[in-house]
Amino acid sequence: MELSNFIRRVRTSRTSTQMREVIEVELANVRAELKKPRTDELAQLVAKMTCAYLWGFNVSWGYVHMCTLCSVAKMHAEKRIAYLALTLSYAEATQLFSLTTNALAKDLVEDNVSTHYKVSLALTTICTICSKEAAPVFSTRVYELISGGSSIYLRKKAIMAACAILQACPDLSPRFVDVCSASLSDKAHSVVLAGCELGIIILSANEELIHKLAHKIYHLLKVLNKLCAVTTFPDHNVGGFCDPLLQQAILRFLGRAIRAAFSYNCTIFLDTLPSLRRYFLSVFSSILEKCSSTTVSRNIGLSICAQVFTLFSEIPDSFFFEKTAHLSETIPEEEALPNLVMSFMRL
């Protein structure tokens, strides 16, 4: 039975009993077909198993064939079916785990242009099924994809896979600090956005690594200021804002990085604190002023403002105020901070 006919018969079943009979009969046929040494119809059979799994049936007996399809699939459509099935019914049993990691490791090798999307499918699968045991296996190849000058598309995907690896195994955080730092200086917006998320995960796992990322705070403030100042950017313009998703990602990273810099007395950060504070307040005053404008989308402006307020609530008070040797009270910046307060009041 063709896949389309199978789905049609299931959807036209009048009762749940009838639907169960249709699915069980088709799964029995799939079992019989899988015993034959043929691979030309393997993608169709795996697609049927995936549909049955989505309808609540156990198809763990077909997991080996899903891994096989990952290795033997020649067309991109077949590869997509294989990885979708693998993602939905992932099993961490020892023998099946080896099959899964071997299939993914094979597809992570980018040998020519035709494998561009094959590698991206493997990276997406890693983002979904990465576990503590699998993280060390994939970390080396993912690191090479980020640092090896791959395309923007693959670097973005590889950084997302690195995020999943570090969430599963935080001990690998020091290994990805240098590629995270490089991605924050990338020209591609999507790579910078992914790099910000990777930086947040790295600092959440080990705040001591802020010493290697602190020099990016000033750079990201410049990027944020540029995004706020740009009025026409057709590739990233959303409601009058230039790439609001990137702006929010930078805001989240800045909040995490500044907290970590104060917690561990980062020398690079503290040496430039006075000038950094003035520039910081100037940039955020410009952001809030633009968010209060009537020529931009109010919903997007409010979402950016909410992230700004969150950042200000997370940053230690000592960032905005400095103590003097003669007075016990704190003295704010004379010009920038009042302007920022006025921007808050205009919202």
Backbone hydrogen bonds in HBPLUS format (Angstrom, degrees):
<---DONOR---> <-ACCEPTOR-->    atom                        ^
c    i                          cat <-CA-CA->   ^        H-A-AA   ^      H-
h    n   atom  resd res      DA  || num        DHA   H-A  angle D-A-AA Bond
n    s   type  num  typ     dist DA aas  dist angle  dist       angle   num
A0006-PHE N   A0002-GLU O   2.92 MM   4  6.18 153.3  1.99 151.7 160.0     1
A0007-ILE N   A0003-LEU O   2.98 MM   4  6.26 162.8  2.01 154.6 157.9     2
A0008-ARG N   A0004-SER O   2.96 MM   4  6.13 155.7  2.02 143.1 150.5     3
A0009-ARG N   A0005-ASN O   2.91 MM   4  6.09 158.7  1.96 148.1 153.0     4
A0010-VAL N   A0006-PHE O   3.09 MM   4  6.33 154.8  2.15 146.1 152.9     5
A0011-ARG N   A0007-ILE O   2.97 MM   4  6.16 160.2  2.01 149.5 154.8     6
A0012-THR N   A0008-ARG O   2.99 MM   4  6.11 139.5  2.16 143.4 153.7     7
A0013-SER N   A0010-VAL O   3.29 MM   3  5.35 162.7  2.33 102.9 107.5     8
A0019-MET N   A0015-THR O   3.06 MM   4  6.34 156.7  2.11 146.7 153.3     9
A0020-ARG N   A0016-SER O   2.92 MM   4  6.09 157.4  1.97 144.9 150.7    10
A0021-GLU N   A0017-THR O   3.00 MM   4  6.26 153.6  2.07 145.7 152.5    11
A0022-VAL N   A0018-GLN O   3.06 MM   4  6.33 158.8  2.10 149.0 154.0    12
A0023-ILE N   A0019-MET O   3.05 MM   4  6.31 163.1  2.08 152.6 156.7    13
A0024-GLU N   A0020-ARG O   2.90 MM   4  6.02 165.1  1.92 152.0 156.5    14
A0025-VAL N   A0021-GLU O   2.98 MM   4  6.06 160.9  2.02 148.1 153.2    15
A0026-GLU N   A0022-VAL O   3.09 MM   4  6.25 158.0  2.14 142.9 149.1    16
A0027-LEU N   A0023-ILE O   2.86 MM   4  6.07 155.4  1.92 151.3 158.3    17
A0028-ALA N   A0024-GLU O   3.00 MM   4  6.17 148.4  2.10 142.0 150.1    18
A0029-ASN N   A0025-VAL O   3.07 MM   4  6.41 150.0  2.16 142.7 150.6    19
A0030-VAL N   A0026-GLU O   2.89 MM   4  6.19 148.5  1.98 144.2 153.6    20
A0031-ARG N   A0027-LEU O   2.93 MM   4  6.20 157.4  1.98 147.2 152.3    21
A0032-ALA N   A0028-ALA O   3.10 MM   4  6.38 156.3  2.16 144.1 150.1    22
A0033-GLU N   A0029-ASN O   2.93 MM   4  6.21 153.9  2.00 147.4 154.5    23
A0034-LEU N   A0030-VAL O   2.91 MM   4  6.11 151.7  1.99 152.3 159.8    24
A0035-LYS N   A0032-ALA O   3.36 MM   3  5.50 144.7  2.49  98.3 107.6    25
A0036-LYS N   A0033-GLU O   3.08 MM   3  5.54 155.3  2.14 109.9 117.4    26
A0038-ARG N   A0036-LYS O   2.77 MM   2  5.60 139.0  1.93 107.5  95.0    27
A0042-LEU N   A0039-THR O   3.37 MM   3  4.94 162.5  2.41  95.1  99.8    28
A0045-LEU N   A0041-GLU O   3.13 MM   4  6.44 158.7  2.18 152.7 158.9    29
A0046-VAL N   A0042-LEU O   2.92 MM   4  6.13 158.8  1.96 151.7 157.2    30
A0047-ALA N   A0043-ALA O   2.93 MM   4  6.10 150.2  2.02 143.2 151.8    31
A0048-LYS N   A0044-GLN O   3.03 MM   4  6.32 149.9  2.12 143.3 150.8    32
A0049-MET N   A0045-LEU O   3.02 MM   4  6.35 155.4  2.08 145.7 152.4    33
A0050-THR N   A0046-VAL O   2.91 MM   4  6.14 151.6  1.99 145.5 153.5    34
A0051-CYS N   A0047-ALA O   3.02 MM   4  6.30 156.2  2.08 146.3 151.9    35
A0052-ALA N   A0048-LYS O   2.95 MM   4  6.21 161.5  1.99 150.1 155.2    36
A0053-TYR N   A0049-MET O   2.86 MM   4  6.11 150.0  1.95 145.4 153.8    37
A0054-LEU N   A0050-THR O   3.00 MM   4  6.30 153.9  2.07 147.5 154.0    38
A0055-TRP N   A0051-CYS O   3.06 MM   4  6.39 132.6  2.29 140.7 153.7    39
A0055-TRP N   A0052-ALA O   3.13 MM   3  5.04 131.1  2.38  91.8 105.3    40
A0057-PHE N   A0052-ALA O   3.01 MM   5  5.49 162.0  2.04 144.4 143.3    41
A0056-GLY N   A0053-TYR O   2.99 MM   3  5.13 159.5  2.03 107.1 111.9    42
A0062-GLY N   A0059-VAL O   2.95 MM   3  5.63 163.6  1.98 119.2 124.6    43
A0063-TYR N   A0060-SER O   3.20 MM   3  5.36 169.0  2.22 113.2 113.8    44
A0065-HIS N   A0062-GLY O   3.13 MM   3  5.37 121.6  2.49 101.3 115.1    45
A0066-MET N   A0062-GLY O   3.16 MM   4  6.54 141.7  2.31 145.4 156.5    46
A0066-MET N   A0063-TYR O   3.09 MM   3  5.04 123.7  2.42  93.3 108.0    47
A0067-CYS N   A0063-TYR O   3.10 MM   4  6.49 156.3  2.16 152.2 157.3    48
A0068-THR N   A0064-VAL O   2.95 MM   4  6.24 147.5  2.06 141.2 151.2    49
A0069-LEU N   A0065-HIS O   2.93 MM   4  6.12 152.3  2.01 142.3 148.6    50
A0070-CYS N   A0066-MET O   3.16 MM   4  6.49 146.2  2.28 141.4 150.0    51
A0071-SER N   A0068-THR O   3.04 MM   3  5.27 129.5  2.30 100.0 113.0    52
A0072-VAL N   A0068-THR O   2.97 MM   4  6.25 154.8  2.04 153.8 161.4    53
A0073-ALA N   A0069-LEU O   2.92 MM   4  5.38 141.5  2.07 144.6 148.0    54
A0079-LYS N   A0075-MET O   3.07 MM   4  6.41 156.1  2.13 149.0 156.1    55
A0080-ARG N   A0076-HIS O   2.94 MM   4  6.21 151.3  2.03 148.9 156.4    56
A0081-ILE N   A0077-ALA O   3.11 MM   4  6.41 155.0  2.18 144.1 150.1    57
A0082-ALA N   A0078-GLU O   2.99 MM   4  6.26 159.5  2.03 149.5 155.0    58
A0083-TYR N   A0079-LYS O   3.03 MM   4  6.28 164.1  2.05 152.1 155.2    59
A0084-LEU N   A0080-ARG O   2.95 MM   4  6.04 150.5  2.04 145.8 154.3    60
A0085-ALA N   A0081-ILE O   3.01 MM   4  6.19 166.1  2.03 151.7 154.9    61
A0086-LEU N   A0082-ALA O   2.90 MM   4  6.09 152.8  1.98 143.2 151.9    62
A0087-THR N   A0083-TYR O   2.91 MM   4  5.96 152.9  1.98 140.0 146.5    63
A0088-LEU N   A0084-LEU O   3.06 MM   4  6.29 159.8  2.10 150.6 155.4    64
A0089-SER N   A0085-ALA O   3.09 MM   4  6.15 162.9  2.12 150.5 154.5    65
A0097-PHE N   A0093-ALA O   2.68 MM   4  5.67 149.0  1.78 157.7 167.6    66
A0098-SER N   A0094-THR O   3.25 MM   4  6.50 152.3  2.33 144.1 149.1    67
A0099-LEU N   A0095-GLN O   3.30 MM   4  6.66 155.5  2.36 142.8 149.1    68
A0100-THR N   A0096-LEU O   2.96 MM   4  6.21 158.7  2.00 151.2 156.4    69
A0101-THR N   A0097-PHE O   2.98 MM   4  6.19 173.0  1.98 155.5 156.8    70
A0102-ASN N   A0098-SER O   3.00 MM   4  6.02 156.3  2.05 145.6 152.4    71
A0103-ALA N   A0099-LEU O   3.06 MM   4  6.21 158.6  2.11 145.2 150.7    72
A0104-LEU N   A0100-THR O   3.01 MM   4  6.27 162.0  2.04 154.6 159.5    73
A0105-ALA N   A0101-THR O   2.86 MM   4  5.89 161.7  1.89 146.2 152.0    74
A0106-LYS N   A0102-ASN O   3.06 MM   4  6.13 148.8  2.16 142.2 149.6    75
A0107-ASP N   A0103-ALA O   3.32 MM   4  6.56 150.6  2.41 139.5 146.2    76
A0108-LEU N   A0104-LEU O   3.03 MM   4  6.22 125.8  2.33 145.2 159.8    77
A0115-THR N   A0112-ASN O   3.17 MM   3  5.78 155.9  2.23 114.4 121.1    78
A0116-HIS N   A0113-VAL O   3.08 MM   3  5.39 164.6  2.10 118.1 119.9    79
A0118-LYS N   A0115-THR O   3.09 MM   3  4.84 118.4  2.49  90.1 106.5    80
A0119-VAL N   A0115-THR O   2.95 MM   4  6.16 159.8  1.99 160.2 161.4    81
A0120-SER N   A0116-HIS O   3.34 MM   4  6.61 153.4  2.42 135.8 143.1    82
A0121-LEU N   A0117-TYR O   3.01 MM   4  6.20 147.1  2.12 141.0 148.4    83
A0122-ALA N   A0118-LYS O   3.18 MM   4  6.50 156.0  2.24 145.5 151.4    84
A0123-LEU N   A0119-VAL O   2.94 MM   4  6.25 155.7  2.00 151.1 157.9    85
A0124-THR N   A0120-SER O   2.95 MM   4  6.12 154.8  2.02 144.0 150.7    86
A0125-THR N   A0121-LEU O   3.00 MM   4  6.22 153.0  2.08 144.8 152.0    87
A0126-ILE N   A0122-ALA O   3.00 MM   4  6.28 150.5  2.08 144.4 152.3    88
A0127-CYS N   A0123-LEU O   3.05 MM   4  6.36 151.5  2.13 144.9 152.2    89
A0128-THR N   A0125-THR O   3.04 MM   3  5.18 133.0  2.27  98.0 110.9    90
A0129-ILE N   A0125-THR O   2.96 MM   4  6.20 164.2  1.98 161.2 164.6    91
A0130-CYS N   A0126-ILE O   3.00 MM   4  5.05 135.6  2.20 143.4 142.8    92
A0135-ALA N   A0131-SER O   2.93 MM   4  5.98 143.3  2.07 153.8 162.5    93
A0137-VAL N   A0134-ALA O   3.02 MM   3  5.28 124.2  2.34 105.7 120.6    94
A0138-PHE N   A0134-ALA O   3.24 MM   4  6.55 150.4  2.33 157.5 165.6    95
A0139-SER N   A0135-ALA O   2.99 MM   4  5.91 139.7  2.16 153.6 165.2    96
A0142-VAL N   A0138-PHE O   3.04 MM   4  6.13 165.3  2.06 163.3 168.1    97
A0143-TYR N   A0139-SER O   2.90 MM   4  5.98 156.5  1.96 147.0 153.4    98
A0144-GLU N   A0140-THR O   3.08 MM   4  6.36 152.9  2.16 143.8 151.0    99
A0145-LEU N   A0141-ARG O   3.03 MM   4  6.31 149.3  2.13 145.8 153.6   100
A0146-ILE N   A0142-VAL O   3.11 MM   4  6.41 148.1  2.22 146.2 154.1   101
A0147-SER N   A0143-TYR O   3.03 MM   4  6.23 165.3  2.05 154.6 158.3   102
A0148-GLY N   A0144-GLU O   2.75 MM   4  5.26 127.1  2.03 139.9 150.1   103
A0155-ARG N   A0151-SER O   2.90 MM   4  6.14 161.2  1.93 156.7 162.8   104
A0156-LYS N   A0152-ILE O   2.97 MM   4  6.07 161.7  2.00 151.4 155.7   105
A0157-LYS N   A0153-TYR O   3.18 MM   4  6.39 161.7  2.21 142.1 147.1   106
A0158-ALA N   A0154-LEU O   2.76 MM   4  5.92 155.9  1.82 148.8 156.3   107
A0159-ILE N   A0155-ARG O   2.92 MM   4  6.10 152.9  1.99 147.0 153.2   108
A0160-MET N   A0156-LYS O   3.11 MM   4  6.38 153.4  2.18 144.9 152.1   109
A0161-ALA N   A0157-LYS O   2.91 MM   4  6.25 150.1  2.00 145.3 154.1   110
A0162-ALA N   A0158-ALA O   2.84 MM   4  6.13 145.4  1.96 141.3 151.5   111
A0163-CYS N   A0159-ILE O   2.97 MM   4  6.29 144.6  2.10 142.4 151.5   112
A0164-ALA N   A0160-MET O   3.19 MM   4  6.58 153.2  2.27 143.8 149.8   113
A0165-ILE N   A0161-ALA O   2.92 MM   4  6.22 151.2  2.00 146.3 155.0   114
A0166-LEU N   A0162-ALA O   2.93 MM   4  6.14 160.8  1.96 151.9 155.6   115
A0167-GLN N   A0163-CYS O   2.99 MM   4  6.17 146.2  2.10 143.4 152.9   116
A0168-ALA N   A0164-ALA O   3.07 MM   4  6.25 145.7  2.20 139.7 148.2   117
A0169-CYS N   A0165-ILE O   2.81 MM   4  6.00 146.3  1.92 143.9 154.6   118
A0172-LEU N   A0169-CYS O   3.19 MM   3  6.16 174.6  2.19 130.0 131.7   119
A0173-SER N   A0170-PRO O   3.06 MM   3  5.57 162.2  2.10 123.5 124.4   120
A0175-ARG N   A0172-LEU O   3.08 MM   3  5.64 140.8  2.24 115.5 126.0   121
A0176-PHE N   A0173-SER O   3.03 MM   3  5.65 148.9  2.13 121.0 128.4   122
A0180-CYS N   A0176-PHE O   3.02 MM   4  6.06 146.3  2.14 142.8 152.5   123
A0181-SER N   A0177-VAL O   2.93 MM   4  6.17 158.0  1.98 150.8 156.2   124
A0182-ALA N   A0178-ASP O   3.03 MM   4  6.28 153.8  2.10 142.6 149.6   125
A0183-SER N   A0179-VAL O   2.95 MM   4  6.07 153.3  2.03 141.1 148.1   126
A0184-LEU N   A0180-CYS O   3.15 MM   4  6.39 141.1  2.31 145.3 154.5   127
A0185-SER N   A0182-ALA O   3.12 MM   3  5.45 151.9  2.20 106.2 114.7   128
A0186-ASP N   A0183-SER O   3.21 MM   3  5.03 165.2  2.23 102.9 106.3   129
A0192-VAL N   A0188-ALA O   3.17 MM   4  6.47 159.6  2.21 152.2 157.7   130
A0193-LEU N   A0189-HIS O   2.91 MM   4  6.15 159.6  1.96 152.6 158.4   131
A0194-ALA N   A0190-SER O   3.03 MM   4  6.21 163.8  2.05 143.1 147.4   132
A0195-GLY N   A0191-VAL O   2.80 MM   4  5.96 149.1  1.89 142.9 152.7   133
A0196-CYS N   A0192-VAL O   2.88 MM   4  6.16 145.1  2.00 147.1 155.4   134
A0197-GLU N   A0193-LEU O   3.23 MM   4  6.61 158.4  2.28 148.4 153.2   135
A0198-LEU N   A0194-ALA O   2.95 MM   4  6.23 153.7  2.02 146.4 154.4   136
A0199-GLY N   A0195-GLY O   2.85 MM   4  6.03 153.3  1.92 144.5 151.9   137
A0200-ILE N   A0196-CYS O   3.00 MM   4  6.27 152.6  2.07 147.5 154.1   138
A0201-ILE N   A0197-GLU O   3.14 MM   4  6.41 157.9  2.19 146.2 151.3   139
A0202-ILE N   A0198-LEU O   2.93 MM   4  6.18 156.9  1.98 150.0 156.8   140
A0203-LEU N   A0199-GLY O   2.96 MM   4  6.14 166.2  1.98 151.9 154.9   141
A0204-SER N   A0200-ILE O   2.92 MM   4  6.04 141.9  2.06 139.8 150.8   142
A0205-ALA N   A0201-ILE O   3.02 MM   4  6.21 142.4  2.17 141.3 150.4   143
A0206-ASN N   A0202-ILE O   2.90 MM   4  6.13 154.5  1.96 149.9 157.5   144
A0209-LEU N   A0206-ASN O   3.28 MM   3  6.05 165.0  2.31 117.9 121.8   145
A0210-ILE N   A0207-GLU O   3.05 MM   3  5.75 161.7  2.08 122.6 124.6   146
A0212-LYS N   A0209-LEU O   3.02 MM   3  5.64 156.5  2.08 116.1 122.5   147
A0213-LEU N   A0210-ILE O   3.01 MM   3  4.93 149.7  2.11 100.7 110.3   148
A0214-ALA N   A0210-ILE O   2.77 MM   4  5.49 130.7  2.01 159.8 163.5   149
A0216-LYS N   A0213-LEU O   3.01 MM   3  5.63 162.1  2.05 118.9 124.7   150
A0217-ILE N   A0214-ALA O   3.12 MM   3  5.66 167.8  2.13 117.4 121.2   151
A0220-LEU N   A0216-LYS O   2.91 MM   4  6.05 160.4  1.95 149.7 154.1   152
A0221-LEU N   A0217-ILE O   3.02 MM   4  6.29 145.4  2.15 145.1 154.9   153
A0222-LYS N   A0218-TYR O   3.08 MM   4  6.41 149.5  2.18 145.5 153.1   154
A0223-VAL N   A0219-HIS O   2.99 MM   4  6.39 152.0  2.07 146.1 154.2   155
A0224-LEU N   A0220-LEU O   2.85 MM   4  6.03 158.8  1.89 145.6 151.3   156
A0225-ASN N   A0221-LEU O   2.88 MM   4  6.08 153.8  1.95 144.3 151.5   157
A0226-LYS N   A0222-LYS O   2.93 MM   4  6.14 151.8  2.01 144.7 152.3   158
A0227-LEU N   A0223-VAL O   2.91 MM   4  6.18 157.4  1.96 151.0 156.9   159
A0228-CYS N   A0224-LEU O   3.02 MM   4  6.19 149.2  2.11 143.2 151.5   160
A0229-ALA N   A0225-ASN O   2.96 MM   4  6.11 144.8  2.08 141.6 150.9   161
A0230-VAL N   A0226-LYS O   3.03 MM   4  6.13 146.5  2.15 149.0 155.9   162
A0236-HIS N   A0233-PHE O   2.98 MM   3  5.75 145.9  2.10 125.8 134.2   163
A0237-ASN N   A0233-PHE O   2.82 MM   4  5.38 119.2  2.19 156.2 167.2   164
A0243-ASP N   A0236-HIS O   2.82 MM   7  4.92 167.3  1.84 140.8 139.8   165
A0238-VAL N   A0241-PHE O   2.81 MM   3  5.27 164.8  1.83 155.6 160.7   166
A0241-PHE N   A0238-VAL O   3.11 MM   3  5.27 165.4  2.13 112.0 115.9   167
A0297-SER N   A0239-GLY O   2.77 MM  58  4.80 166.8  1.79 149.7 148.7   168
A0246-LEU N   A0243-ASP O   3.15 MM   3  5.50 123.1  2.49 106.1 118.8   169
A0247-GLN N   A0243-ASP O   3.17 MM   4  6.53 156.6  2.22 149.5 156.5   170
A0248-GLN N   A0244-PRO O   2.99 MM   4  6.24 158.0  2.04 147.6 152.2   171
A0249-ALA N   A0245-LEU O   3.01 MM   4  6.24 152.5  2.09 142.7 150.6   172
A0250-ILE N   A0246-LEU O   2.93 MM   4  6.16 159.7  1.97 153.3 158.1   173
A0251-LEU N   A0247-GLN O   2.99 MM   4  6.24 155.0  2.05 145.1 152.3   174
A0252-ARG N   A0248-GLN O   2.97 MM   4  6.23 155.8  2.03 147.5 153.2   175
A0253-PHE N   A0249-ALA O   3.00 MM   4  6.28 159.8  2.05 148.1 153.6   176
A0254-LEU N   A0250-ILE O   2.85 MM   4  6.04 162.0  1.88 153.6 158.6   177
A0255-GLY N   A0251-LEU O   3.08 MM   4  6.26 161.8  2.11 147.6 151.8   178
A0256-ARG N   A0252-ARG O   3.18 MM   4  6.43 159.9  2.22 146.4 151.4   179
A0257-ALA N   A0253-PHE O   2.80 MM   4  5.95 161.8  1.84 156.6 162.2   180
A0258-ILE N   A0254-LEU O   2.90 MM   4  5.94 166.9  1.91 153.4 156.4   181
A0259-ARG N   A0255-GLY O   3.27 MM   4  6.30 159.9  2.31 139.6 145.1   182
A0260-ALA N   A0256-ARG O   3.11 MM   4  6.28 159.7  2.15 143.4 149.2   183
A0261-ALA N   A0257-ALA O   2.86 MM   4  6.06 151.0  1.95 147.0 155.6   184
A0262-PHE N   A0258-ILE O   3.11 MM   4  6.33 155.3  2.17 148.0 152.7   185
A0263-SER N   A0259-ARG O   2.99 MM   4  6.19 153.4  2.06 145.9 154.1   186
A0264-TYR N   A0260-ALA O   3.08 MM   4  6.23 152.5  2.16 149.4 154.1   187
A0266-CYS N   A0261-ALA O   2.97 MM   5  4.95 164.8  1.99 143.2 148.1   188
A0265-ASN N   A0262-PHE O   3.44 MM   3  5.01 167.6  2.46  95.3  98.7   189
A0270-LEU N   A0266-CYS O   2.96 MM   4  6.16 170.9  1.96 158.9 161.6   190
A0271-ASP N   A0267-THR O   2.96 MM   4  5.90 156.7  2.02 153.2 157.3   191
A0272-THR N   A0269-PHE O   3.28 MM   3  5.66 137.3  2.47 105.1 115.2   192
A0273-LEU N   A0270-LEU O   3.33 MM   3  4.89 166.9  2.35  98.9 101.3   193
A0276-LEU N   A0272-THR O   2.88 MM   4  5.85 156.9  1.93 158.3 165.7   194
A0277-ARG N   A0273-LEU O   2.74 MM   4  5.77 154.5  1.81 153.8 159.3   195
A0278-ARG N   A0274-PRO O   3.24 MM   4  6.52 161.4  2.28 146.0 149.7   196
A0279-TYR N   A0275-SER O   3.07 MM   4  6.28 167.2  2.09 151.6 155.1   197
A0280-PHE N   A0276-LEU O   2.83 MM   4  5.87 157.0  1.88 147.9 155.2   198
A0281-LEU N   A0277-ARG O   2.99 MM   4  6.19 168.0  2.01 153.9 155.6   199
A0282-SER N   A0278-ARG O   3.02 MM   4  6.17 152.5  2.10 144.1 152.1   200
A0283-VAL N   A0279-TYR O   2.90 MM   4  6.11 162.4  1.93 153.4 157.4   201
A0284-PHE N   A0280-PHE O   3.04 MM   4  6.27 166.1  2.06 153.3 157.0   202
A0285-SER N   A0281-LEU O   2.97 MM   4  6.02 141.8  2.12 137.9 147.8   203
A0286-SER N   A0282-SER O   3.13 MM   4  6.41 152.0  2.21 144.0 150.7   204
A0287-ILE N   A0283-VAL O   2.97 MM   4  6.33 151.8  2.06 146.9 155.3   205
A0288-LEU N   A0284-PHE O   3.04 MM   4  6.15 169.1  2.06 145.0 147.4   206
A0289-GLU N   A0285-SER O   2.98 MM   4  6.07 147.5  2.09 140.0 149.5   207
A0290-LYS N   A0286-SER O   2.98 MM   4  6.20 153.2  2.06 144.8 151.2   208
A0291-CYS N   A0287-ILE O   2.92 MM   4  6.21 153.8  1.99 148.4 156.4   209
A0292-SER N   A0288-LEU O   3.11 MM   4  6.24 136.8  2.30 137.3 147.0   210
A0293-SER N   A0290-LYS O   3.06 MM   3  5.15 158.9  2.11 104.7 111.3   211
A0301-GLY N   A0297-SER O   3.07 MM   4  6.21 157.5  2.13 142.7 149.7   212
A0302-LEU N   A0298-ARG O   2.85 MM   4  6.03 155.0  1.91 150.2 156.1   213
A0303-SER N   A0299-ASN O   3.05 MM   4  6.31 150.5  2.13 143.5 151.4   214
A0304-ILE N   A0300-ILE O   3.03 MM   4  6.33 156.3  2.09 151.8 157.5   215
A0305-CYS N   A0301-GLY O   2.90 MM   4  6.12 157.9  1.95 146.2 153.2   216
A0306-ALA N   A0302-LEU O   2.84 MM   4  6.02 152.3  1.92 145.2 152.3   217
A0307-GLN N   A0303-SER O   3.20 MM   4  6.47 149.9  2.30 138.4 145.4   218
A0308-VAL N   A0304-ILE O   2.92 MM   4  6.25 147.6  2.03 145.8 155.8   219
A0309-PHE N   A0305-CYS O   2.84 MM   4  6.14 162.0  1.88 156.5 160.2   220
A0310-THR N   A0306-ALA O   2.99 MM   4  6.19 153.3  2.06 141.1 148.7   221
A0311-LEU N   A0307-GLN O   2.94 MM   4  6.15 154.9  2.00 143.5 150.0   222
A0312-PHE N   A0308-VAL O   2.94 MM   4  6.25 160.2  1.98 152.8 157.8   223
A0313-SER N   A0309-PHE O   2.99 MM   4  6.20 145.2  2.11 143.5 152.7   224
A0314-GLU N   A0310-THR O   3.11 MM   4  6.31 132.5  2.34 140.2 152.3   225
A0314-GLU N   A0311-LEU O   3.12 MM   3  5.18 133.9  2.34  97.0 109.6   226
A0315-ILE N   A0311-LEU O   3.04 MM   4  6.23 145.3  2.16 152.9 161.4   227
A0319-PHE N   A0316-PRO O   3.10 MM   3  5.82 165.9  2.12 118.3 122.8   228
A0320-PHE N   A0317-ASP O   3.04 MM   3  5.65 133.7  2.27 115.7 125.5   229
A0321-PHE N   A0317-ASP O   3.10 MM   4  6.26 148.2  2.20 152.3 161.8   230
A0331-ILE N   A0322-GLU O   3.40 MM   9  5.95 178.9  2.40 146.7 146.7   231
A0339-ASN N   A0335-GLU O   3.43 MM   4  6.63 161.8  2.46 150.3 155.4   232
A0340-LEU N   A0336-ALA O   3.05 MM   4  6.32 150.6  2.14 149.5 158.1   233
A0341-VAL N   A0337-LEU O   2.99 MM   4  6.28 153.6  2.06 151.1 158.4   234
A0342-MET N   A0338-PRO O   3.00 MM   4  6.28 154.0  2.07 148.6 155.0   235
A0343-SER N   A0339-ASN O   3.05 MM   4  6.35 145.5  2.17 140.6 150.0   236
A0344-PHE N   A0340-LEU O   2.99 MM   4  6.35 150.7  2.08 147.0 154.8   237
A0345-MET N   A0341-VAL O   3.07 MM   4  6.38 152.7  2.15 145.8 152.7   238
A0346-ARG N   A0342-MET O   3.14 MM   4  6.37 133.2  2.37 139.6 150.8   239
A0346-ARG N   A0343-SER O   3.27 MM   3  5.23 134.7  2.49  94.3 106.2   240
A0347-LEU N   A0344-PHE O   3.27 MM   3  5.67 154.9  2.34 108.0 114.9   241
